[in-house]
Amino acid sequence: MILTKQHQTMARTLALAIATLSLGACATYDDDFARINSRLDQLDTRVQSAAQSADAANQSAQRANQRLDQIEGRVQQLETAPRRKPRG
C-alpha cells in the first residue's frame, strides 16, 4: 500500500513538473513571437519609407524629363540655325 501511495505522489509530481515546463515553454515562444513581430513591424516601416522615397525620386525624375523635353526643340533649333558672323 505504501508503494502505491508513493507511486501516486511521484506521478502527481511528474505531472505537475511536465505541466509547469509546458507552460514555461509557451511563455518563451510568446516572447520569441513578440520579438519577431516587433522586428517585422520595424522592417515594414522601413519598406514603406523606402517606397515613399522611391516614389518621390520617380516623380522628380519625371519632372526633369519633362523639362528636358521642353528645351529639346529649342536646342535642335539652335544647332541647325546658320552660324552668325562675328562682328569685327
N, C-alpha and C positions, 0 to 999 in steps of 0.2 A: 504494500500500500504506500509506503514512503517513497519507493522508487517511482510509482505512478505520479504521485504528487510532485516530485522533483521534475519529472518529465514535463508535466503541465506547466510548472513555473518556468522551466527552461524554454518551452515552446512559446509561452506568452512573452518572455523577454526577447527572444529572437524575432517574434512578430513585431513587437514594438520597435526594435532596432531597425528592422527592414523598413517599416513604415516611416520612421524618422529619416533614414537615409534617402528614401524615395522622395519625401517632401523637400529635403535639403537639396537634392539634385534638381528638382523643379525650380527652386529659387535661383540656383546657379544658372539654369537655362534662361530664366526670366531676365536676369542681369545681362546675360550674353545677348539676348534678343533686343533688350533696351539699348545696349551699346551699338549693336548693328543698325537698329532703326535710326538712332541718332546720327550715325555716320552716313547712312543713306540720305537722311534729310539734309545734311551738310553738302553732300555731293549734288543733290537735286538743286539746292540753292546756287551752287557754283555753275551748274549746267545752265540754269535759267539766266544767270548773269552773263555767261559766255554767249548764249543765244541772243540776248538783247544787244550785247556789244557787236556781235557779228551782223545783226540786222542794221544797227546804226552805221557800221562801216560800209555795208552794202548800199544803203541809201546815199551815203556820201559819195561813193564811187559812181553811182548812177547820176548824181548831180554833176560831178566832174565830167563825165562822159557827155552829158547834155551841153555843157559849156564848150567842150571841145568840138562837138558837132556844130554848134552855133558859129564858132570862129573859123571852121574849116573852109567854108565858102570864101570868106574874106582872104584867107591865106592863099588859096588857089588863085584868086583873082590877082593878088599882088605878085604871085610867082609868074603868071602868064602875061602880065602887063608889060608893054615895051619899056625898056630902060630909059630913064631920063638922062639927058646930057648934063654933065656937071657944069656949073657956072664958072666962068673964069677963063 
